[in-house]
Structures are given as structure tokens and as C-alpha cells.
Amino acid sequence: MSSAGQLVPQVTRSPPNMTYKYNGPHIEGSFCTSIDYNYDPIISVICAMYIAFGIVYTLFGYRCFKASMFLTGFTFGSAIVYLICLQEYLMPPYGNVGVALCAGLLFGLITMLIQYVGLFMTGFHTGLLLAIAGLAVYDHFLDSRPTTVSTLLY
């Protein structure tokens, strides 16, 4: 049976064995011998903003409730619009960033002024974070030791 026309190709797994083989994200034969310090400025600024937002959430979460709601909406709106702008090649990269920041500002104001939207977005971000972390842990344990799941079930 070929995988042509299927949305998700079938995964074939070998029977479990007792030898440990690391099947991580590394490609065999490729090792990182040096660290590249030529970062993309857009991605670096986004990461710095997320670090600053994380510090604000950690230290001033409930005391600055409206600011937390604004930051939640701002991160969601700017990230989604930036990803959409990356798919279309209508503007230069800094134009995409400008549009994403303006959309993030508007969505941040909506989440700050309408409390229910802000609470929904905070819950959405928390669920998204837990889902990504759970999938990463599941993927790590799925390829490394397939017998642990059957051991835990019995």
C-alpha cells in the first residue's frame, strides 16, 4: 500500500528490542562544532520580548491584571499575524513585523478591555504550553523506549 494520497503516511515501527538507540532530532554524522552568533534580528527581538513578558507575568501577574491581559493578547495577535504574513510575500520582512506589531497592539487592547476575552486567551496560552510540553515529552519517550508504556499498563 503506497502512501500517495494520504494526509499522514503510515509509520512502521520495528519490534521492541533491549538495545538503546537514540533516535533524537540529530541527523547521523552531523555535529555542531561551533556556535553561530549571527542571529536573525527579528527572531532575537521576539525572544527578548517573550523573556521580558515572562518576567512580568512571574513577578506582577495578578497585581497587574490588565497589563497581563494586554501582554497575552499582544503575544497571540502579533505571533499569529506574523506567521500569516510570512506565508504571503507582499512586504519586506520589516513590513511584516510592523503589521504584526500593530495587529498585536489592537488584539492586546481588546483582551485588556474585554475581560472574558483576556481570560480565555490566558487559558488558551496555558493549554497550548502544556500541550506542546506534553507532546515533546511523549515524542522523546516514544522513540527511546517503546516497552515502558506496556509495562506501565500492566
C-alpha positions as CSV (number, residue, x, y, z in Angstrom):
1,M,0.0,0.0,0.0
2,S,1.5,3.3,-1.0
3,S,1.3,6.5,1.0
4,A,0.3,8.6,-2.0
5,G,-2.9,10.5,-1.4
6,Q,-2.9,10.0,2.4
7,L,-2.7,13.0,4.7
8,V,-0.5,11.3,7.2
9,P,1.8,8.5,5.9
10,Q,1.8,5.3,8.0
11,V,4.6,4.8,10.5
12,T,6.2,1.5,10.6
13,R,7.8,0.6,13.9
14,S,10.2,-2.3,14.5
15,P,9.5,-4.8,17.3
16,P,10.9,-3.6,20.7
17,N,14.4,-4.7,21.5
18,M,16.6,-4.3,24.6
19,T,19.3,-2.2,23.0
20,Y,19.2,1.5,23.4
21,K,19.4,3.5,20.2
22,Y,19.0,7.3,20.3
23,N,16.6,8.5,17.7
24,G,16.5,12.1,18.5
25,P,16.4,15.2,16.3
26,H,20.0,14.9,15.3
27,I,21.0,13.7,11.9
28,E,23.6,11.0,11.9
29,G,27.0,12.3,11.2
30,S,26.2,16.0,11.8
31,F,27.7,17.5,14.9
32,C,27.8,21.1,16.0
33,T,31.4,22.1,16.2
34,S,30.9,25.9,16.6
35,I,28.2,28.2,17.7
36,D,26.9,30.7,15.2
37,Y,26.5,34.2,16.7
38,N,24.9,35.7,13.6
39,Y,21.3,35.8,14.9
40,D,18.3,36.9,12.9
41,P,17.4,40.3,14.5
42,I,13.6,39.7,14.2
43,I,13.7,36.4,16.0
44,S,16.1,37.8,18.6
45,V,13.8,40.7,19.4
46,I,10.8,38.4,19.6
47,C,12.7,36.1,22.0
48,A,13.8,39.0,24.1
49,M,10.1,40.3,24.3
50,Y,8.9,36.9,25.4
51,I,11.6,36.8,28.1
52,A,10.6,40.2,29.3
53,F,6.9,39.2,29.2
54,G,7.7,36.1,31.2
55,I,9.4,38.1,33.9
56,V,6.4,40.5,34.1
57,Y,4.0,37.5,34.4
58,T,6.1,35.9,37.1
59,L,6.6,38.9,39.2
60,F,3.5,41.0,38.7
61,G,0.9,38.5,37.4
62,Y,-2.3,39.2,39.3
63,R,-1.3,42.6,40.7
64,C,-1.1,44.0,37.1
65,F,-4.1,42.1,35.8
66,K,-4.9,44.4,32.9
67,A,-1.2,44.5,31.8
68,S,-1.1,40.7,31.9
69,M,-4.2,40.5,29.8
70,F,-2.7,43.0,27.3
71,L,0.5,41.1,27.0
72,T,-1.4,37.8,26.5
73,G,-3.4,39.4,23.6
74,F,-0.3,41.1,22.2
75,T,1.8,38.0,22.0
76,F,-1.1,36.0,20.5
77,G,-2.1,38.6,18.0
78,S,1.4,39.5,16.9
79,A,2.6,35.9,16.6
80,I,-0.4,34.8,14.5
81,V,-0.4,37.8,12.2
82,Y,3.4,37.5,11.7
83,L,3.1,33.8,10.8
84,I,0.3,34.7,8.3
85,C,2.5,37.5,6.8
86,L,5.4,35.1,6.4
87,Q,3.2,32.9,4.1
88,E,2.4,35.8,1.8
89,Y,5.3,37.6,0.1
90,L,3.7,41.1,-0.2
91,M,6.0,43.1,2.0
92,P,9.6,43.1,3.1
93,P,10.4,41.5,6.5
94,Y,10.3,44.7,8.5
95,G,6.9,45.5,6.9
96,N,5.7,42.1,8.2
97,V,7.0,43.0,11.7
98,G,5.2,46.4,11.6
99,V,1.9,44.8,10.6
100,A,2.3,42.1,13.2
101,L,3.0,44.6,16.0
102,C,0.0,46.8,15.0
103,A,-2.3,43.8,15.0
104,G,-0.8,42.6,18.3
105,L,-1.4,46.1,19.8
106,L,-5.1,46.0,18.7
107,F,-5.7,42.5,19.9
108,G,-3.9,43.4,23.2
109,L,-6.3,46.3,23.7
110,I,-9.2,44.0,23.0
111,T,-8.0,41.4,25.6
112,M,-7.3,44.2,28.1
113,L,-10.7,45.9,27.8
114,I,-12.9,42.8,27.5
115,Q,-12.1,40.7,30.5
116,Y,-13.6,37.5,29.2
117,V,-11.6,37.5,26.0
118,G,-8.4,38.1,28.1
119,L,-9.2,35.2,30.5
120,F,-9.9,33.0,27.5
121,M,-6.6,33.8,25.9
122,T,-4.7,33.3,29.1
123,G,-6.2,29.8,29.4
124,F,-5.6,29.2,25.7
125,H,-1.9,30.0,26.1
126,T,-1.6,27.8,29.2
127,G,-3.2,24.9,27.5
128,L,-1.0,25.4,24.4
129,L,2.1,25.4,26.5
130,L,1.1,22.3,28.4
131,A,0.2,20.5,25.1
132,I,3.5,21.4,23.5
133,A,5.4,20.2,26.5
134,G,3.4,17.0,26.7
135,L,3.9,16.3,23.1
136,A,7.7,16.9,23.4
137,V,8.0,14.5,26.3
138,Y,5.8,11.9,24.6
139,D,7.8,12.0,21.5
140,H,11.1,11.6,23.4
141,F,9.8,8.5,25.3
142,L,8.0,7.0,22.3
143,D,11.2,6.6,20.2
144,S,13.6,5.8,23.0
145,R,11.8,3.0,25.0
146,P,8.6,1.6,23.5
147,T,8.3,-1.1,26.2
148,T,7.7,1.4,29.0
149,V,4.1,2.1,28.0
150,S,3.2,-1.6,28.0
151,T,5.0,-2.1,31.4
152,L,3.0,0.8,33.0
153,L,-0.3,-0.5,31.7
154,Y,0.1,-4.0,33.2
